[in-house]
Each structure stands twice: as structure tokens, then as C-alpha cells.
């Protein structure tokens, strides 16, 4: 066996597992057509990928040119006797196809479908996803470098939250406008208001109540008045 120990490869384990799922999906049509030899070939190819995924998650890499029996031996070395996943993979790797009979193959195929699901759980455990999350948490909370990063992150959030209020306080958008109001009148019903029969007056935006006097002495026969208190719609509140 050409086996060497390396750092766990998350990406490799995922790639092998994806390969296993893809191959078993490709095998289904051969099962329906009762082409058992072709079906077994793809089933064993899927089991090879599954075995490599398990080995990779345990920091073991087996070269691609190894035989099915070599992979079966490697699986035996890491086998958990309490978990039928390993024995099921071993059974598939060592299965000999028979073009005339499929004795036991149906049961193996049925068990293998559950094996894929259980292997996914094993990979998640062996790759220590939960442990890595806890380790990252401890590194952030209980080390000086982690606390500095956390403090910088919190300060950035505070700045982002306070920034709109600061912009509104120092650069009030309404101050960029010359505000004014407008009074309209008309002398009889049934006619629209028009700018010809109106007067503008300046408005001061200082958040104080003010009285404004508009001279309408030059007008006659006022039937109805309309007051537009400010021209900055959406930028001001009028009480």
C-alpha cells in the first residue's frame, strides 16, 4: 500500500463524496434495464470514491491507481466495527459481477443508498466542523490578537450605525434648499388654482414655531385659499 499521512483535505473529501453520488445516479438506468455487469461497475466506482472520501477525512491519501482490493484493505484498517458503513463499502468493492444472476446485489444496492447518507455524517464528524467553530471562537475571545480584531469589528459597526445620524446633524439636507411657502387663491368655484394668483413667502427652518404674514391687499373677491407651507416635500415636517 502506498499510503501517506497528510493534513485533512476538506475539499478533497467533498470532491470524492460528490463523485460517489454522481456515479450511483449514473448506475440507476442499468439497474432498471437489468444490465447488472454495467451496474456493478458503476456501483464499485461509486464505492471507490466513497472509500477515498473517508480515507481523506482521516488524513490518508491512497493513490488513484490502486485496485479495488487495495481500497478494501485500506477501509478495513480504518473500519469502525460498530458502524456497518465500512463493511458495506468493503462488500461492494469485493463483489464479483455475474451476468446471469444478481444474487444479493439488490440487498447490497439497497444498503448502499443508506450508506451514502451515513457516510456524509461520518465525514462531517471526522472533518471536525463543530470543533473548528469552537476553536475559532476561543481564538477570538481568549487571545490578544483575537480581541483586537473583535474590537475593530465592533467599532466599525458603531461607526456604521452612527454615521447616518452624524451626517444628518452636521449636514442637514434641508439646509441645502432655499425654502419658501406659497399661498393661492381663486375668486370663484370651478376654476383651478394658478401661480398667477399666488404669492410666495420665505420659510425659516430652525425647528421653531413662527408666524408668517402675507399681504393679500391687492386681491379682490377671494372665494377660496390654498396654502403650501413649504416647497421641500419629503425633507420637512410641518405641524
KEBA-8921 format. One record per residue: residue number from 1; residue in three letters; x, y, z of N, C-alpha, C in turn. Coordinates in Angstrom, 2 decimals. Layout:
pos,code,n.c1,n.c2,n.c3,ca.c1,ca.c2,ca.c3,c.c1,c.c2,c.c3
NUM,ALA,X,Y,Z,X,Y,Z,X,Y,Z
...
# end
This chain:
pos,code,n.c1,n.c2,n.c3,ca.c1,ca.c2,ca.c3,c.c1,c.c2,c.c3
1,UNK,0.84,-1.19,0.00,0.00,0.00,0.00,0.87,1.24,0.00
2,UNK,0.55,2.16,-0.90,1.27,3.43,-0.95,0.43,4.48,-0.22
3,UNK,0.55,4.51,1.11,-0.28,5.40,1.93,0.62,6.39,2.65
4,UNK,0.20,7.65,2.65,0.94,8.65,3.42,-0.04,9.51,4.18
5,UNK,0.39,10.03,5.32,-0.45,10.86,6.16,-0.21,12.32,5.82
6,UNK,-1.29,13.05,5.64,-1.20,14.48,5.35,-2.27,15.20,6.15
7,UNK,-2.28,16.51,6.04,-3.29,17.32,6.71,-4.66,17.04,6.10
8,UNK,-5.75,16.96,6.88,-7.07,16.68,6.31,-7.43,17.63,5.18
9,UNK,-8.03,17.09,4.13,-8.40,17.89,2.97,-9.92,17.95,2.86
10,UNK,-10.51,19.03,3.32,-11.96,19.17,3.25,-12.43,19.13,1.80
11,UNK,-11.75,19.87,0.94,-12.17,19.96,-0.46,-12.06,18.60,-1.14
12,UNK,-11.01,17.85,-0.85,-10.84,16.54,-1.45,-11.94,15.58,-1.00
13,UNK,-12.24,15.59,0.29,-13.30,14.72,0.80,-14.62,15.04,0.14
14,UNK,-14.92,16.33,0.00,-16.17,16.71,-0.65,-16.17,16.27,-2.12
15,UNK,-15.03,16.43,-2.79,-14.96,16.06,-4.21,-15.21,14.56,-4.38
16,UNK,-14.61,13.74,-3.53,-14.80,12.29,-3.63,-16.25,11.90,-3.32
17,UNK,-16.84,12.55,-2.31,-18.22,12.23,-1.96,-19.16,12.61,-3.11
18,UNK,-18.93,13.76,-3.72,-19.75,14.19,-4.86,-19.59,13.19,-6.00
19,UNK,-18.37,12.70,-6.21,-18.12,11.69,-7.25,-18.93,10.42,-6.97
20,UNK,-18.99,10.00,-5.69,-19.74,8.80,-5.32,-21.21,8.95,-5.64
21,UNK,-21.79,10.11,-5.32,-23.21,10.36,-5.58,-23.48,10.39,-7.08
22,UNK,-22.60,11.04,-7.84,-22.78,11.14,-9.29,-22.74,9.76,-9.96
23,UNK,-21.82,8.91,-9.51,-21.69,7.59,-10.13,-22.90,6.70,-9.82
24,UNK,-23.43,6.76,-8.61,-24.58,5.91,-8.29,-25.83,6.39,-9.03
25,UNK,-25.93,7.69,-9.30,-27.04,8.18,-10.10,-26.93,7.68,-11.54
26,UNK,-25.68,7.65,-12.05,-25.47,7.16,-13.42,-25.74,5.66,-13.52
27,UNK,-25.67,4.93,-12.39,-25.86,3.47,-12.42,-27.33,3.06,-12.45
28,UNK,-28.22,3.94,-12.01,-29.64,3.59,-11.90,-30.25,3.08,-13.19
29,UNK,-29.99,3.71,-14.36,-30.60,3.20,-15.60,-30.20,1.75,-15.91
30,UNK,-28.96,1.37,-15.60,-28.52,0.00,-15.85,-29.25,-0.99,-14.95
31,UNK,-29.57,-0.55,-13.73,-30.33,-1.42,-12.82,-31.73,-1.68,-13.38
32,UNK,-32.37,-0.63,-13.87,-33.72,-0.78,-14.41,-33.72,-1.67,-15.67
33,UNK,-32.63,-1.60,-16.44,-32.54,-2.41,-17.66,-31.99,-3.81,-17.39
34,UNK,-31.69,-4.11,-16.11,-31.15,-5.40,-15.70,-29.80,-5.70,-16.36
35,UNK,-29.06,-4.64,-16.65,-27.69,-4.78,-17.16,-26.75,-4.74,-15.95
36,UNK,-26.69,-5.87,-15.25,-26.07,-5.90,-13.93,-24.56,-5.71,-13.97
37,UNK,-23.92,-6.18,-15.02,-22.46,-6.03,-15.08,-22.08,-4.55,-15.15
38,UNK,-22.78,-3.80,-16.02,-22.51,-2.35,-16.12,-22.91,-1.64,-14.82
39,UNK,-24.01,-2.12,-14.23,-24.45,-1.51,-12.97,-23.41,-1.70,-11.87
40,UNK,-22.88,-2.91,-11.75,-21.90,-3.20,-10.70,-20.63,-2.38,-10.92
41,UNK,-20.24,-2.20,-12.19,-19.04,-1.42,-12.48,-19.17,0.01,-11.93
42,UNK,-20.34,0.63,-12.16,-20.55,2.00,-11.66,-20.76,2.01,-10.15
43,UNK,-21.39,0.96,-9.62,-21.58,0.87,-8.17,-20.22,0.79,-7.47
44,UNK,-19.32,-0.02,-8.03,-17.99,-0.13,-7.43,-17.18,1.15,-7.62
45,UNK,-17.39,1.83,-8.74,-16.72,3.12,-8.94,-17.19,4.14,-7.90
46,UNK,-18.50,4.12,-7.61,-19.04,5.00,-6.58,-18.46,4.65,-5.21
47,UNK,-18.36,3.33,-4.92,-17.80,2.90,-3.64,-16.33,3.27,-3.51
48,UNK,-15.59,3.26,-4.63,-14.19,3.70,-4.62,-14.10,5.17,-4.17
49,UNK,-14.96,6.00,-4.75,-14.96,7.43,-4.38,-15.33,7.61,-2.91
50,UNK,-16.29,6.80,-2.47,-16.73,6.91,-1.07,-15.61,6.49,-0.12
51,UNK,-14.88,5.42,-0.49,-13.76,4.97,0.32,-12.68,6.05,0.39
52,UNK,-12.38,6.68,-0.75,-11.36,7.73,-0.78,-11.79,8.95,0.03
53,UNK,-13.09,9.24,0.03,-13.58,10.36,0.84,-13.36,10.10,2.33
54,UNK,-13.65,8.87,2.76,-13.45,8.51,4.16,-11.97,8.52,4.53
55,UNK,-11.13,8.00,3.64,-9.69,7.99,3.91,-9.13,9.41,3.96
56,UNK,-9.59,10.26,3.04,-9.12,11.65,3.01,-9.50,12.39,4.28
57,UNK,-10.71,12.13,4.79,-11.15,12.81,6.01,-10.33,12.40,7.22
58,UNK,-9.66,11.24,7.12,-8.80,10.76,8.20,-7.32,11.00,7.91
59,UNK,-7.04,11.94,6.99,-5.67,12.34,6.66,-4.90,11.25,5.95
60,UNK,-5.59,10.38,5.23,-4.93,9.31,4.48,-5.26,9.48,3.01
61,UNK,-4.23,9.44,2.19,-4.43,9.53,0.75,-3.96,8.24,0.10
62,UNK,-4.80,7.65,-0.72,-4.46,6.45,-1.48,-4.35,6.85,-2.94
63,UNK,-3.27,6.48,-3.60,-3.07,6.89,-4.99,-4.17,6.33,-5.88
64,UNK,-4.44,7.03,-6.98,-5.56,6.70,-7.85,-5.42,5.34,-8.54
65,UNK,-4.20,4.83,-8.68,-4.02,3.60,-9.44,-4.15,2.33,-8.60
66,UNK,-4.63,2.47,-7.36,-4.77,1.29,-6.51,-6.02,0.49,-6.90
67,UNK,-5.93,-0.80,-6.72,-7.03,-1.71,-7.10,-8.15,-1.67,-6.08
68,UNK,-9.27,-2.33,-6.46,-10.41,-2.39,-5.54,-10.03,-3.12,-4.25
69,UNK,-9.21,-4.17,-4.38,-8.82,-4.92,-3.18,-7.94,-4.07,-2.26
70,UNK,-7.09,-3.22,-2.85,-6.26,-2.33,-2.03,-7.13,-1.34,-1.25
71,UNK,-8.15,-0.79,-1.94,-9.06,0.14,-1.26,-9.85,-0.57,-0.17
72,UNK,-10.25,-1.81,-0.45,-10.99,-2.59,0.55,-10.12,-2.82,1.78
73,UNK,-8.82,-3.10,1.56,-7.91,-3.29,2.69,-7.73,-2.00,3.48
74,UNK,-7.63,-0.87,2.76,-7.48,0.42,3.43,-8.71,0.74,4.27
75,UNK,-9.90,0.43,3.76,-11.13,0.65,4.51,-11.17,-0.22,5.76
76,UNK,-10.67,-1.46,5.63,-10.63,-2.36,6.80,-9.75,-1.79,7.91
77,UNK,-8.68,-1.09,7.52,-7.75,-0.56,8.50,-8.38,0.56,9.34
78,UNK,-9.31,1.31,8.75,-9.93,2.41,9.49,-11.35,2.06,9.92
79,UNK,-11.75,0.81,9.71,-13.14,0.40,9.94,-13.54,0.55,11.40
80,UNK,-14.76,1.01,11.57,-15.41,1.07,12.88,-16.36,-0.12,12.97
81,UNK,-16.05,-1.07,13.85,-16.84,-2.31,13.90,-18.29,-2.07,14.31
82,UNK,-18.55,-0.92,14.93,-19.92,-0.60,15.34,-20.71,0.09,14.24
83,UNK,-20.05,0.39,13.12,-20.72,1.12,12.03,-20.72,0.26,10.78
84,UNK,-21.90,-0.12,10.25,-21.97,-1.00,9.08,-21.55,-0.33,7.78
85,UNK,-21.30,0.97,7.79,-20.92,1.68,6.57,-19.67,1.07,5.96
86,UNK,-18.66,0.83,6.78,-17.39,0.32,6.27,-17.53,-1.08,5.69
87,UNK,-18.30,-1.93,6.37,-18.48,-3.29,5.86,-19.27,-3.29,4.56
88,UNK,-20.22,-2.38,4.43,-21.00,-2.30,3.19,-20.12,-1.86,2.03
89,UNK,-19.26,-0.87,2.27,-18.33,-0.42,1.21,-17.39,-1.57,0.84
90,UNK,-16.89,-2.29,1.85,-16.00,-3.43,1.59,-16.71,-4.48,0.74
91,UNK,-17.98,-4.76,1.04,-18.73,-5.77,0.29,-18.85,-5.38,-1.18
92,UNK,-19.07,-4.10,-1.44,-19.22,-3.65,-2.83,-17.88,-3.70,-3.56
93,UNK,-16.82,-3.28,-2.89,-15.50,-3.30,-3.53,-15.03,-4.70,-3.88
94,UNK,-15.47,-5.67,-3.11,-15.03,-7.06,-3.34,-16.09,-7.90,-4.06
95,UNK,-17.18,-7.30,-4.49,-18.26,-8.04,-5.15,-17.83,-8.43,-6.57
96,UNK,-18.16,-9.64,-6.96,-17.85,-10.13,-8.31,-19.14,-10.19,-9.10
97,UNK,-19.20,-9.46,-10.20,-20.42,-9.38,-11.00,-20.67,-10.68,-11.75
98,UNK,-21.95,-11.04,-11.86,-22.37,-12.22,-12.60,-23.41,-11.78,-13.61
99,UNK,-23.14,-12.00,-14.88,-24.05,-11.50,-15.92,-25.37,-12.25,-15.93
100,UNK,-25.40,-13.47,-15.34,-26.61,-14.28,-15.37,-27.45,-14.12,-14.10
101,UNK,-26.80,-13.87,-12.97,-27.51,-13.78,-11.71,-27.13,-12.47,-10.99
102,UNK,-28.00,-12.04,-10.11,-27.71,-10.86,-9.28,-28.00,-11.18,-7.82
103,UNK,-27.62,-12.39,-7.42,-27.91,-12.82,-6.07,-27.23,-11.89,-5.06
104,UNK,-28.03,-11.37,-4.15,-27.51,-10.49,-3.11,-27.27,-9.06,-3.54
105,UNK,-27.31,-8.81,-4.85,-26.99,-7.47,-5.34,-28.07,-6.46,-4.95
106,UNK,-29.34,-6.90,-5.01,-30.43,-6.00,-4.66,-30.27,-5.49,-3.22
107,UNK,-29.93,-6.40,-2.31,-29.77,-6.02,-0.90,-28.56,-5.10,-0.72
108,UNK,-27.48,-5.41,-1.44,-26.29,-4.56,-1.36,-26.60,-3.15,-1.86
109,UNK,-27.32,-3.08,-2.97,-27.70,-1.78,-3.55,-28.57,-0.99,-2.58
110,UNK,-29.53,-1.67,-1.96,-30.43,-1.00,-1.02,-29.65,-0.47,0.19
111,UNK,-28.73,-1.28,0.70,-27.94,-0.85,1.85,-27.00,0.30,1.47
112,UNK,-26.52,0.28,0.23,-25.57,1.32,-0.20,-26.23,2.69,-0.24
113,UNK,-27.50,2.74,-0.58,-28.20,4.02,-0.60,-28.21,4.66,0.80
114,UNK,-28.41,3.83,1.82,-28.32,4.33,3.19,-26.89,4.64,3.60
115,UNK,-25.94,3.89,3.02,-24.52,4.11,3.31,-24.08,5.51,2.90
116,UNK,-24.58,5.98,1.77,-24.23,7.33,1.32,-24.63,8.37,2.36
117,UNK,-25.83,8.22,2.92,-26.31,9.17,3.92,-25.46,9.11,5.18
118,UNK,-25.16,7.88,5.63,-24.37,7.72,6.85,-22.93,8.19,6.66
119,UNK,-22.39,8.02,5.44,-21.02,8.48,5.18,-20.93,10.00,5.29
120,UNK,-21.95,10.66,4.83,-21.97,12.12,4.95,-21.87,12.54,6.41
121,UNK,-22.55,11.83,7.30,-22.48,12.14,8.73,-21.07,11.88,9.28
122,UNK,-20.46,10.78,8.83,-19.11,10.45,9.28,-18.12,11.52,8.84
123,UNK,-18.25,11.97,7.60,-17.34,12.99,7.08,-17.47,14.29,7.88
124,UNK,-18.71,14.67,8.18,-18.92,15.89,8.97,-18.27,15.77,10.35
125,UNK,-18.33,14.56,10.93,-17.72,14.35,12.24,-16.19,14.34,12.15
126,UNK,-15.66,13.60,11.16,-14.21,13.45,11.06,-13.52,14.75,10.65
127,UNK,-14.22,15.58,9.90,-13.61,16.85,9.49,-13.70,17.91,10.57
128,UNK,-14.34,17.56,11.70,-14.33,18.42,12.90,-14.89,19.81,12.63
129,UNK,-16.01,19.90,11.91,-16.57,21.21,11.63,-16.97,21.93,12.92
130,UNK,-17.64,21.22,13.83,-18.07,21.85,15.09,-16.87,22.24,15.94
131,UNK,-15.84,21.38,15.97,-14.65,21.70,16.75,-13.95,22.93,16.20
132,UNK,-13.94,23.06,14.90,-13.27,24.22,14.30,-14.01,25.52,14.62
133,UNK,-15.33,25.45,14.67,-16.09,26.64,15.05,-15.77,27.04,16.48
134,UNK,-15.73,26.05,17.39,-15.38,26.35,18.79,-13.96,26.89,18.90
135,UNK,-13.04,26.28,18.14,-11.65,26.73,18.19,-11.53,28.18,17.71
136,UNK,-12.25,28.52,16.65,-12.23,29.89,16.15,-12.80,30.86,17.17
137,UNK,-13.84,30.43,17.88,-14.45,31.26,18.92,-13.45,31.53,20.04
138,UNK,-12.78,30.48,20.50,-11.81,30.64,21.58,-10.64,31.53,21.15
139,UNK,-10.20,31.38,19.91,-9.11,32.21,19.41,-9.51,33.68,19.37
140,UNK,-10.80,33.94,19.13,-11.27,35.33,19.04,-11.44,35.95,20.42
141,UNK,-11.96,35.18,21.37,-12.32,35.73,22.68,-11.14,35.72,23.65
142,UNK,-10.29,34.69,23.61,-9.30,34.48,24.66,-7.87,34.75,24.23
143,UNK,-7.66,35.42,23.11,-6.30,35.81,22.71,-6.28,37.31,22.44
144,UNK,-5.09,37.93,22.63,-4.96,39.37,22.44,-5.23,39.76,21.00
145,UNK,-4.69,38.97,20.06,-4.91,39.28,18.64,-6.39,39.16,18.28
146,UNK,-7.06,38.13,18.83,-8.48,37.96,18.56,-9.31,39.09,19.11
147,UNK,-8.97,39.55,20.34,-9.71,40.65,20.95,-9.52,41.94,20.17
148,UNK,-8.32,42.16,19.62,-8.10,43.36,18.80,-8.98,43.34,17.55
149,UNK,-9.04,42.18,16.92,-9.88,42.07,15.73,-11.35,42.27,16.08
150,UNK,-11.77,41.69,17.23,-13.16,41.82,17.65,-13.49,43.27,17.96
151,UNK,-12.57,43.97,18.64,-12.78,45.38,18.98,-12.88,46.22,17.71
152,UNK,-11.98,45.96,16.75,-12.03,46.71,15.48,-13.34,46.48,14.76
153,UNK,-13.84,45.24,14.80,-15.11,44.92,14.15,-16.27,45.64,14.83
154,UNK,-16.27,45.66,16.19,-17.34,46.34,16.92,-17.31,47.84,16.63
155,UNK,-16.11,48.44,16.60,-16.00,49.87,16.31,-16.51,50.19,14.92
156,UNK,-16.23,49.31,13.97,-16.72,49.52,12.61,-18.25,49.50,12.59
157,UNK,-18.86,48.58,13.35,-20.31,48.53,13.42,-20.87,49.81,14.04
158,UNK,-20.23,50.29,15.11,-20.68,51.52,15.78,-20.63,52.69,14.82
159,UNK,-19.53,52.78,14.05,-19.39,53.89,13.10,-20.48,53.82,12.03
160,UNK,-20.75,52.61,11.54,-21.77,52.45,10.50,-23.15,52.82,11.03
161,UNK,-23.41,52.51,12.32,-24.71,52.84,12.91,-24.84,54.34,13.14
162,UNK,-23.75,54.98,13.62,-23.80,56.40,13.97,-23.63,57.32,12.78
163,UNK,-23.09,56.82,11.69,-22.79,57.67,10.54,-24.01,58.41,9.99
164,UNK,-25.15,57.74,9.78,-26.30,58.50,9.26,-26.75,59.63,10.17
165,UNK,-26.73,59.39,11.50,-27.12,60.45,12.43,-26.15,61.62,12.37
166,UNK,-24.84,61.30,12.25,-23.84,62.38,12.17,-23.99,63.20,10.90
167,UNK,-24.25,62.52,9.79,-24.45,63.26,8.53,-25.67,64.16,8.64
168,UNK,-26.74,63.64,9.24,-27.95,64.45,9.38,-27.74,65.63,10.31
169,UNK,-26.88,65.44,11.35,-26.65,66.51,12.32,-25.79,67.63,11.74
170,UNK,-24.73,67.27,11.04,-23.79,68.28,10.54,-24.12,68.76,9.13
171,UNK,-24.80,67.92,8.37,-25.14,68.30,7.00,-26.63,68.05,6.78
172,UNK,-27.45,68.83,7.45,-28.89,68.67,7.33,-29.31,68.91,5.88
173,UNK,-29.87,67.91,5.20,-30.22,68.08,3.79,-31.13,69.26,3.52
174,UNK,-31.97,69.58,4.49,-32.92,70.66,4.25,-32.24,72.02,4.16
175,UNK,-31.02,72.13,4.76,-30.31,73.41,4.71,-29.80,73.72,3.32
176,UNK,-29.78,72.75,2.42,-29.28,72.99,1.07,-30.34,73.65,0.19
177,UNK,-31.55,73.77,0.69,-32.64,74.34,-0.09,-32.98,75.73,0.43
178,UNK,-33.37,76.59,-0.51,-33.97,77.88,-0.12,-35.47,77.64,0.00
179,UNK,-35.93,77.55,1.24,-37.30,77.16,1.48,-38.24,78.35,1.35
180,UNK,-39.37,78.08,0.77,-40.43,79.10,0.76,-41.78,78.42,0.71
181,UNK,-42.79,79.18,1.12,-44.16,78.72,1.05,-44.91,79.51,-0.03
182,UNK,-46.15,79.10,-0.25,-46.92,79.75,-1.30,-48.40,79.73,-0.94
183,UNK,-49.06,80.88,-1.15,-50.49,81.00,-0.89,-51.20,81.21,-2.23
184,UNK,-52.22,80.39,-2.48,-53.01,80.50,-3.71,-54.42,80.98,-3.34
185,UNK,-55.05,81.62,-4.26,-56.46,81.98,-4.07,-57.18,81.92,-5.41
186,UNK,-58.51,81.82,-5.33,-59.32,81.94,-6.54,-60.61,82.66,-6.18
187,UNK,-61.18,83.32,-7.18,-62.31,84.22,-6.92,-63.67,83.53,-7.08
188,UNK,-63.68,82.33,-7.64,-64.97,81.65,-7.81,-64.72,80.14,-7.90
189,UNK,-65.75,79.36,-7.62,-65.58,77.91,-7.71,-65.50,77.45,-9.16
190,UNK,-65.00,76.25,-9.36,-64.97,75.66,-10.70,-63.74,76.01,-11.51
191,UNK,-62.85,76.84,-10.98,-61.62,77.16,-11.71,-60.43,76.66,-10.88
192,UNK,-59.34,76.22,-11.53,-58.19,75.69,-10.79,-57.35,76.83,-10.19
193,UNK,-56.58,76.46,-9.17,-55.58,77.40,-8.66,-54.48,77.56,-9.69
194,UNK,-53.88,78.74,-9.75,-52.81,79.00,-10.70,-51.73,79.86,-10.03
195,UNK,-50.52,79.77,-10.57,-49.41,80.54,-9.99,-49.58,82.04,-10.20
196,UNK,-50.39,82.42,-11.18,-50.63,83.85,-11.38,-51.36,84.46,-10.20
197,UNK,-52.23,83.70,-9.60,-52.98,84.18,-8.44,-52.40,83.52,-7.19
198,UNK,-51.16,83.85,-6.86,-50.48,83.28,-5.69,-49.37,84.22,-5.26
199,UNK,-48.90,84.00,-4.04,-47.76,84.76,-3.51,-46.83,83.82,-2.76
200,UNK,-45.53,84.02,-2.96,-44.51,83.26,-2.25,-44.12,84.00,-0.97
201,UNK,-43.64,83.23,0.02,-43.08,83.85,1.23,-41.95,82.97,1.73
202,UNK,-40.86,83.56,2.24,-39.71,82.78,2.71,-40.05,82.02,3.99
203,UNK,-39.45,80.81,4.11,-39.66,79.97,5.28,-38.31,79.72,5.96
204,UNK,-38.28,79.85,7.28,-37.06,79.62,8.07,-37.15,78.24,8.71
205,UNK,-36.12,77.40,8.49,-36.13,76.04,9.04,-35.21,75.98,10.27
206,UNK,-35.75,76.37,11.42,-34.96,76.34,12.66,-35.66,75.54,13.75
207,UNK,-36.64,74.72,13.37,-37.36,73.86,14.32,-38.09,74.67,15.38
208,UNK,-38.55,75.86,15.01,-39.31,76.69,15.93,-40.64,77.07,15.28
209,UNK,-41.63,77.33,16.13,-42.92,77.78,15.62,-42.82,79.27,15.27
210,UNK,-43.28,79.63,14.10,-43.21,81.03,13.65,-44.53,81.44,13.02
211,UNK,-44.74,82.74,13.04,-45.91,83.33,12.38,-45.45,84.04,11.12
212,UNK,-46.17,83.83,10.05,-45.85,84.48,8.77,-47.04,85.33,8.34
213,UNK,-46.73,86.53,7.89,-47.77,87.45,7.41,-47.60,87.64,5.91
214,UNK,-48.66,87.38,5.16,-48.63,87.53,3.70,-49.64,88.59,3.31
215,UNK,-49.18,89.59,2.60,-50.04,90.71,2.20,-50.88,90.31,0.99
216,UNK,-52.20,90.25,1.20,-53.13,89.95,0.11,-54.05,91.14,-0.20
217,UNK,-53.61,92.35,0.14,-54.46,93.53,-0.04,-54.79,93.80,-1.49
218,UNK,-53.90,93.38,-2.41,-54.13,93.69,-3.82,-55.15,92.76,-4.47
219,UNK,-55.58,91.73,-3.74,-56.53,90.77,-4.32,-57.96,91.19,-3.98
220,UNK,-58.89,90.74,-4.80,-60.30,91.04,-4.59,-61.14,89.76,-4.74
221,UNK,-62.26,89.77,-4.04,-63.24,88.66,-4.18,-62.60,87.29,-3.99
222,UNK,-61.97,87.09,-2.85,-61.35,85.79,-2.57,-62.44,84.81,-2.17
223,UNK,-62.57,83.74,-2.97,-63.55,82.70,-2.67,-62.94,81.55,-1.85
224,UNK,-61.70,81.17,-2.20,-61.07,80.03,-1.54,-59.55,80.23,-1.51
225,UNK,-58.93,79.83,-0.38,-57.47,79.91,-0.23,-56.86,78.51,-0.20
226,UNK,-55.62,78.42,-0.68,-54.82,77.20,-0.54,-53.43,77.58,-0.09
227,UNK,-52.94,76.93,0.95,-51.61,77.24,1.49,-50.70,76.03,1.31
228,UNK,-49.57,76.25,0.62,-48.48,75.26,0.54,-47.39,75.75,1.48
229,UNK,-47.26,75.17,2.69,-46.39,75.76,3.70,-44.91,75.69,3.38
230,UNK,-44.47,74.70,2.58,-43.04,74.62,2.27,-42.87,73.86,0.96
231,UNK,-41.80,74.20,0.22,-41.60,73.60,-1.11,-40.69,72.38,-1.08
232,UNK,-40.17,72.00,0.08,-39.26,70.84,0.18,-40.05,69.61,0.63
233,UNK,-40.76,68.99,-0.31,-41.60,67.83,0.02,-40.71,66.64,0.39
234,UNK,-41.00,66.02,1.51,-40.24,64.87,1.94,-39.03,65.19,2.78
235,UNK,-38.63,66.46,2.86,-37.46,66.85,3.65,-37.85,67.67,4.87
236,UNK,-39.13,67.86,5.10,-39.54,68.71,6.20,-40.85,68.21,6.80
237,UNK,-41.06,68.56,8.06,-42.30,68.26,8.75,-42.95,69.58,9.16
238,UNK,-44.23,69.66,8.98,-44.96,70.88,9.33,-46.01,70.52,10.35
239,UNK,-46.04,71.22,11.46,-47.07,71.00,12.49,-47.98,72.22,12.53
# end
